[in-house]
Amino acid sequence: MATHTITVQGYGVYEVAEGTRLVLGLEQSGVDVSHRCGGQARCTTCRVKFLSPEPAMRDAERDCLVEDGVLGEFRLSCQIVVDQDMEVEVLRPARKEGWDPGPTPTDHLEP
């Protein structure tokens, strides 16, 4: 199975299987990432900033970001499938925010 290198500012460099949701790849690598809505593109707590070229954006992510007036400020790691090497910064770590990360997102993209 193909893997991609995910570099996370302040955490390290990880190999994540192609096709994995970024939020799950981060969490499985030990990165403190929030996902309060369980990966449904509603809460925007799984925010990441790309320090490398960004992957394509799905409609659910775009709609959520437009609705909240934050399109272009960050991306939602729950709506991104690992299909290339990436370098990101996690913007709302659960421990820093003082909350539980949230329900574990499913393996496949939702909604």
N, CA, C and O atoms as a DFTB+ gen file, in Angstrom:
444 C
 N C O
     1  1       0.832      -1.174       0.000
     2  2       0.000       0.000       0.000
     3  2       0.886       1.249       0.000
     4  3       1.872       1.324       0.733
     5  1       0.525       2.210      -0.818
     6  2       1.287       3.447      -0.909
     7  2       1.094       4.294       0.343
     8  3       0.022       4.296       0.950
     9  1       2.143       5.008       0.716
    10  2       2.058       5.935       1.844
    11  2       2.548       7.309       1.402
    12  3       3.209       7.455       0.374
    13  1       2.207       8.298       2.198
    14  2       2.665       9.660       1.955
    15  2       3.226      10.223       3.252
    16  3       2.807       9.837       4.342
    17  1       4.162      11.124       3.125
    18  2       4.785      11.763       4.270
    19  2       3.953      12.959       4.697
    20  3       3.673      13.858       3.903
    21  1       3.559      12.954       5.973
    22  2       2.814      14.062       6.541
    23  2       3.716      14.708       7.587
    24  3       4.049      14.082       8.593
    25  1       4.106      15.938       7.355
    26  2       4.923      16.692       8.289
    27  2       3.990      17.607       9.074
    28  3       3.258      18.405       8.489
    29  1       4.020      17.488      10.393
    30  2       3.126      18.266      11.238
    31  2       3.969      19.189      12.109
    32  3       4.741      18.736      12.955
    33  1       3.810      20.475      11.890
    34  2       4.585      21.470      12.615
    35  2       4.427      21.271      14.125
    36  3       3.310      21.214      14.640
    37  1       5.554      21.166      14.819
    38  2       5.555      20.997      16.263
    39  2       5.391      19.560      16.736
    40  3       5.439      19.302      17.939
    41  1       5.198      18.616      15.810
    42  2       4.991      17.213      16.183
    43  2       6.033      16.296      15.566
    44  3       6.720      15.568      16.282
    45  1       6.158      16.322      14.249
    46  2       7.100      15.418      13.607
    47  2       6.675      15.068      12.198
    48  3       5.829      15.728      11.594
    49  1       7.292      14.001      11.689
    50  2       7.054      13.531      10.328
    51  2       6.524      12.104      10.419
    52  3       7.072      11.267      11.137
    53  1       5.446      11.843       9.677
    54  2       4.767      10.552       9.766
    55  2       4.482      10.005       8.379
    56  3       4.321      10.764       7.423
    57  1       4.422       8.690       8.274
    58  2       4.003       8.021       7.052
    59  2       2.547       7.611       7.236
    60  3       2.210       6.911       8.191
    61  1       1.694       8.044       6.328
    62  2       0.264       7.761       6.421
    63  2      -0.173       7.087       5.124
    64  3       0.211       7.509       4.034
    65  1      -0.968       6.054       5.253
    66  2      -1.439       5.304       4.087
    67  2      -2.300       6.174       3.185
    68  3      -3.161       6.924       3.645
    69  1      -2.044       6.054       1.886
    70  2      -2.847       6.764       0.898
    71  2      -4.316       6.377       1.066
    72  3      -4.636       5.210       1.288
    73  1      -5.190       7.352       0.961
    74  2      -6.623       7.108       1.096
    75  2      -7.157       7.305       2.497
    76  3      -8.368       7.249       2.710
    77  1      -6.267       7.536       3.467
    78  2      -6.667       7.766       4.855
    79  2      -7.171       9.194       5.004
    80  3      -6.603      10.120       4.425
    81  1      -8.229       9.372       5.775
    82  2      -8.664      10.734       6.105
    83  2      -7.544      11.393       6.894
    84  3      -6.976      10.779       7.798
    85  1      -7.223      12.632       6.561
    86  2      -6.116      13.315       7.224
    87  2      -6.322      13.366       8.735
    88  3      -5.376      13.125       9.484
    89  1      -7.520      13.669       9.197
    90  2      -7.784      13.741      10.637
    91  2      -7.423      12.420      11.320
    92  3      -6.856      12.433      12.413
    93  1      -7.738      11.288      10.702
    94  2      -7.412       9.986      11.285
    95  2      -5.921       9.705      11.212
    96  3      -5.345       9.163      12.156
    97  1      -5.288      10.068      10.098
    98  2      -3.850       9.887       9.976
    99  2      -3.096      10.674      11.035
   100  3      -2.109      10.194      11.592
   101  1      -3.565      11.881      11.311
   102  2      -2.940      12.698      12.348
   103  2      -3.125      12.047      13.713
   104  3      -2.161      11.863      14.457
   105  1      -4.353      11.705      14.033
   106  2      -4.644      11.133      15.339
   107  2      -3.917       9.802      15.539
   108  3      -3.361       9.558      16.610
   109  1      -3.916       8.946      14.523
   110  2      -3.238       7.654      14.626
   111  2      -1.731       7.810      14.773
   112  3      -1.050       6.896      15.240
   113  1      -1.210       8.965      14.377
   114  2       0.223       9.243      14.514
   115  2       0.557       9.898      15.851
   116  3       1.719      10.194      16.128
   117  1      -0.468      10.123      16.683
   118  2      -0.234      10.716      17.994
   119  2      -0.349      12.228      18.030
   120  3       0.013      12.853      19.027
   121  1      -0.847      12.822      16.961
   122  2      -1.015      14.274      16.903
   123  2      -2.326      14.634      17.588
   124  3      -3.351      13.995      17.351
   125  1      -2.296      15.651      18.432
   126  2      -3.474      16.133      19.158
   127  2      -4.320      16.981      18.207
   128  3      -4.033      18.158      17.987
   129  1      -5.364      16.369      17.648
   130  2      -6.239      17.050      16.701
   131  2      -7.687      16.901      17.170
   132  3      -8.092      15.829      17.619
   133  1      -8.455      17.971      17.065
   134  2      -9.865      17.951      17.460
   135  2     -10.735      17.490      16.303
   136  3     -10.381      17.651      15.135
   137  1     -11.889      16.908      16.653
   138  2     -12.898      16.513      15.661
   139  2     -14.225      16.390      16.398
   140  3     -14.819      15.314      16.467
   141  1     -14.673      17.504      16.941
   142  2     -15.829      17.535      17.844
   143  2     -17.125      17.037      17.205
   144  3     -17.996      16.531      17.913
   145  1     -17.276      17.166      15.877
   146  2     -18.510      16.701      15.212
   147  2     -18.349      15.294      14.647
   148  3     -19.255      14.786      13.987
   149  1     -17.212      14.665      14.898
   150  2     -17.002      13.304      14.418
   151  2     -16.703      13.218      12.934
   152  3     -16.920      12.176      12.315
   153  1     -16.201      14.311      12.355
   154  2     -15.793      14.283      10.943
   155  2     -16.906      14.570       9.961
   156  3     -16.870      14.098       8.825
   157  1     -17.896      15.339      10.384
   158  2     -19.069      15.623       9.554
   159  2     -19.021      16.986       8.857
   160  3     -20.019      17.390       8.261
   161  1     -17.906      17.701       8.911
   162  2     -17.766      19.036       8.296
   163  2     -18.784      20.020       8.868
   164  3     -19.418      20.772       8.128
   165  1     -18.931      20.006      10.194
   166  2     -19.867      20.932      10.833
   167  2     -19.212      21.823      11.875
   168  3     -19.557      23.001      11.971
   169  1     -18.284      21.299      12.654
   170  2     -17.793      22.048      13.816
   171  2     -16.553      22.897      13.538
   172  3     -16.294      23.849      14.274
   173  1     -15.809      22.592      12.534
   174  2     -14.554      23.262      12.127
   175  2     -13.455      23.192      13.190
   176  3     -12.547      24.023      13.175
   177  1     -13.513      22.224      14.112
   178  2     -12.460      22.126      15.123
   179  2     -11.234      21.370      14.628
   180  3     -10.185      21.418      15.270
   181  1     -11.345      20.673      13.497
   182  2     -10.217      19.879      12.967
   183  2      -9.347      20.723      12.037
   184  3      -8.738      20.202      11.103
   185  1      -9.294      21.992      12.294
   186  2      -8.599      22.958      11.436
   187  2      -7.108      22.672      11.266
   188  3      -6.392      22.393      12.228
   189  1      -6.672      22.750      10.028
   190  2      -5.244      22.701       9.727
   191  2      -4.912      23.811       8.747
   192  3      -5.738      24.229       7.935
   193  1      -3.685      24.269       8.849
   194  2      -3.144      25.239       7.898
   195  2      -2.110      24.486       7.075
   196  3      -1.229      23.829       7.630
   197  1      -2.214      24.577       5.758
   198  2      -1.250      23.911       4.897
   199  2      -0.014      24.775       4.718
   200  3      -0.106      25.971       4.439
   201  1       1.143      24.148       4.882
   202  2       2.430      24.785       4.654
   203  2       3.047      24.248       3.370
   204  3       4.184      24.566       3.023
   205  1       2.264      23.424       2.674
   206  2       2.634      22.846       1.377
   207  2       1.425      23.048       0.467
   208  3       0.372      23.478       0.939
   209  1       1.552      22.750      -0.815
   210  2       0.384      22.888      -1.701
   211  2      -0.815      22.100      -1.167
   212  3      -0.678      20.960      -0.724
   213  1      -1.978      22.723      -1.217
   214  2      -3.200      22.114      -0.686
   215  2      -3.818      21.133      -1.670
   216  3      -3.769      21.342      -2.882
   217  1      -4.405      20.053      -1.140
   218  2      -5.147      19.134      -2.002
   219  2      -6.485      19.773      -2.402
   220  3      -6.869      20.812      -1.866
   221  1      -7.173      19.151      -3.331
   222  2      -8.477      19.654      -3.779
   223  2      -9.457      19.701      -2.609
   224  3      -9.345      18.929      -1.657
   225  1     -10.424      20.627      -2.695
   226  2     -11.431      20.792      -1.656
   227  2     -12.755      20.178      -2.108
   228  3     -13.211      20.427      -3.224
   229  1     -13.367      19.380      -1.242
   230  2     -14.684      18.797      -1.499
   231  2     -15.777      19.832      -1.253
   232  3     -15.566      20.818      -0.547
   233  1     -16.940      19.598      -1.838
   234  2     -18.066      20.519      -1.685
   235  2     -18.492      20.680      -0.231
   236  3     -18.791      21.796       0.195
   237  1     -18.527      19.591       0.544
   238  2     -18.958      19.672       1.943
   239  2     -18.049      20.600       2.742
   240  3     -18.524      21.381       3.567
   241  1     -16.749      20.517       2.498
   242  2     -15.806      21.383       3.192
   243  2     -16.006      22.830       2.759
   244  3     -16.091      23.727       3.598
   245  1     -16.081      23.053       1.467
   246  2     -16.266      24.410       0.943
   247  2     -17.556      25.025       1.503
   248  3     -17.557      26.171       1.951
   249  1     -18.639      24.268       1.474
   250  2     -19.922      24.779       1.974
   251  2     -19.830      25.181       3.439
   252  3     -20.337      26.234       3.825
   253  1     -19.189      24.355       4.255
   254  2     -19.034      24.643       5.678
   255  2     -18.211      25.915       5.893
   256  3     -18.583      26.776       6.691
   257  1     -17.105      26.024       5.184
   258  2     -16.224      27.178       5.350
   259  2     -16.877      28.460       4.846
   260  3     -16.718      29.518       5.454
   261  1     -17.611      28.373       3.738
   262  2     -18.327      29.539       3.218
   263  2     -19.403      29.964       4.214
   264  3     -19.527      31.148       4.528
   265  1     -20.180      29.002       4.709
   266  2     -21.257      29.299       5.663
   267  2     -20.731      30.015       6.903
   268  3     -21.385      30.914       7.432
   269  1     -19.541      29.609       7.365
   270  2     -18.951      30.219       8.557
   271  2     -18.135      31.479       8.243
   272  3     -17.627      32.129       9.157
   273  1     -18.006      31.826       6.956
   274  2     -17.259      33.022       6.570
   275  2     -15.766      32.912       6.758
   276  3     -15.091      33.918       6.979
   277  1     -15.228      31.680       6.670
   278  2     -13.800      31.470       6.914
   279  2     -13.073      30.786       5.747
   280  3     -11.952      30.304       5.910
   281  1     -13.705      30.746       4.590
   282  2     -13.059      30.131       3.423
   283  2     -11.726      30.828       3.156
   284  3     -11.657      32.055       3.084
   285  1     -10.671      30.026       3.011
   286  2      -9.340      30.559       2.753
   287  2      -8.498      30.754       3.998
   288  3      -7.302      31.029       3.895
   289  1      -9.103      30.618       5.186
   290  2      -8.353      30.809       6.428
   291  2      -7.711      29.523       6.929
   292  3      -6.638      29.563       7.531
   293  1      -8.354      28.382       6.688
   294  2      -7.843      27.082       7.112
   295  2      -8.600      26.017       6.354
   296  3      -9.551      26.313       5.632
   297  1      -8.176      24.772       6.520
   298  2      -8.848      23.621       5.915
   299  2      -9.330      22.696       7.022
   300  3      -8.868      22.773       8.160
   301  1     -10.277      21.811       6.668
   302  2     -10.823      20.848       7.620
   303  2     -10.177      19.489       7.380
   304  3     -10.391      18.870       6.338
   305  1      -9.392      19.031       8.341
   306  2      -8.668      17.765       8.157
   307  2      -9.615      16.575       8.030
   308  3      -9.221      15.533       7.505
   309  1     -10.851      16.708       8.500
   310  2     -11.804      15.594       8.380
   311  2     -12.319      15.429       6.960
   312  3     -12.920      14.404       6.640
   313  1     -12.094      16.419       6.100
   314  2     -12.609      16.382       4.739
   315  2     -11.520      16.177       3.697
   316  3     -11.762      16.313       2.498
   317  1     -10.331      15.854       4.156
   318  2      -9.184      15.697       3.265
   319  2      -8.714      14.249       3.291
   320  3      -8.513      13.664       4.355
   321  1      -8.544      13.687       2.103
   322  2      -8.001      12.339       1.967
   323  2      -6.527      12.469       1.610
   324  3      -6.163      13.243       0.725
   325  1      -5.688      11.716       2.296
   326  2      -4.250      11.760       2.027
   327  2      -3.996      11.154       0.657
   328  3      -4.206       9.960       0.442
   329  1      -3.538      11.998      -0.272
   330  2      -3.226      11.541      -1.630
   331  2      -1.930      12.148      -2.140
   332  3      -1.589      12.018      -3.316
   333  1      -1.208      12.816      -1.237
   334  2       0.068      13.454      -1.583
   335  2       0.817      13.720      -0.284
   336  3       0.232      13.646       0.797
   337  1       2.106      14.027      -0.381
   338  2       2.845      14.458       0.794
   339  2       2.267      15.800       1.231
   340  3       1.879      16.619       0.397
   341  1       2.212      16.018       2.540
   342  2       1.614      17.236       3.077
   343  2       2.432      17.760       4.240
   344  3       3.066      17.003       4.976
   345  1       2.400      19.068       4.385
   346  2       2.968      19.711       5.571
   347  2       1.894      20.617       6.129
   348  3       1.405      21.517       5.446
   349  1       1.525      20.367       7.396
   350  2       0.415      21.092       8.003
   351  2       0.750      21.558       9.416
   352  3       1.684      21.075      10.055
   353  1      -0.043      22.507       9.870
   354  2      -0.040      22.948      11.262
   355  2      -1.455      22.709      11.789
   356  3      -2.427      23.133      11.164
   357  1      -1.578      22.035      12.932
   358  2      -2.875      21.818      13.567
   359  2      -3.209      23.089      14.348
   360  3      -2.434      23.519      15.203
   361  1      -4.367      23.688      14.051
   362  2      -4.695      24.985      14.631
   363  2      -5.494      24.930      15.934
   364  3      -5.478      25.897      16.696
   365  1      -6.190      23.826      16.208
   366  2      -6.986      23.739      17.442
   367  2      -6.773      22.397      18.134
   368  3      -7.678      21.563      18.160
   369  1      -5.588      22.183      18.692
   370  2      -5.367      20.932      19.420
   371  2      -6.348      20.810      20.588
   372  3      -6.593      21.783      21.301
   373  1      -6.901      19.630      20.778
   374  2      -7.909      19.420      21.820
   375  2      -7.382      19.782      23.205
   376  3      -8.065      20.473      23.962
   377  1      -6.183      19.327      23.545
   378  2      -5.646      19.603      24.884
   379  2      -5.473      21.095      25.114
   380  3      -5.732      21.590      26.211
   381  1      -5.041      21.810      24.096
   382  2      -4.860      23.267      24.227
   383  2      -6.214      23.953      24.428
   384  3      -6.314      24.942      25.155
   385  1      -7.245      23.426      23.783
   386  2      -8.585      23.993      23.908
   387  2      -9.268      23.554      25.199
   388  3     -10.257      24.156      25.615
   389  1      -8.737      22.495      25.840
   390  2      -9.298      22.015      27.087
   391  2     -10.530      21.149      26.924
   392  3     -11.400      21.134      27.795
   393  1     -10.615      20.426      25.812
   394  2     -11.773      19.576      25.578
   395  2     -11.351      18.207      25.082
   396  3     -10.206      17.986      24.687
   397  1     -12.310      17.299      25.114
   398  2     -12.141      15.970      24.547
   399  2     -12.078      16.142      23.027
   400  3     -12.779      17.001      22.493
   401  1     -11.263      15.358      22.309
   402  2     -11.168      15.532      20.856
   403  2     -12.493      15.395      20.124
   404  3     -12.704      16.058      19.109
   405  1     -13.393      14.544      20.618
   406  2     -14.678      14.326      19.960
   407  2     -14.807      12.891      19.488
   408  3     -13.864      12.109      19.610
   409  1     -15.987      12.534      18.940
   410  2     -16.189      11.175      18.446
   411  2     -15.237      10.859      17.298
   412  3     -14.961      11.719      16.462
   413  1     -14.744       9.644      17.258
   414  2     -13.811       9.245      16.205
   415  2     -14.517       9.234      14.849
   416  3     -15.547       8.579      14.690
   417  1     -13.967       9.954      13.878
   418  2     -14.554       9.938      12.533
   419  2     -14.467       8.541      11.911
   420  3     -13.586       7.753      12.255
   421  1     -15.380       8.251      11.005
   422  2     -15.353       6.975      10.285
   423  2     -14.166       6.968       9.331
   424  3     -13.538       8.001       9.100
   425  1     -13.867       5.806       8.784
   426  2     -12.767       5.678       7.831
   427  2     -13.055       6.355       6.488
   428  3     -12.130       6.728       5.767
   429  1     -14.331       6.510       6.159
   430  2     -14.688       7.113       4.859
   431  2     -15.225       8.530       5.057
   432  3     -15.758       8.863       6.116
   433  1     -15.078       9.345       4.038
   434  2     -15.518      10.733       4.111
   435  2     -17.011      10.843       4.329
   436  3     -17.803      10.126       3.716
   437  1     -17.376      11.745       5.204
   438  2     -18.773      12.080       5.456
   439  2     -18.869      13.591       5.523
   440  3     -17.840      14.177       5.862
   441  1     -19.877      14.267       5.268
   442  2     -21.097      13.774       4.664
   443  2     -20.889      13.503       3.192
   444  3     -21.818      13.077       2.506
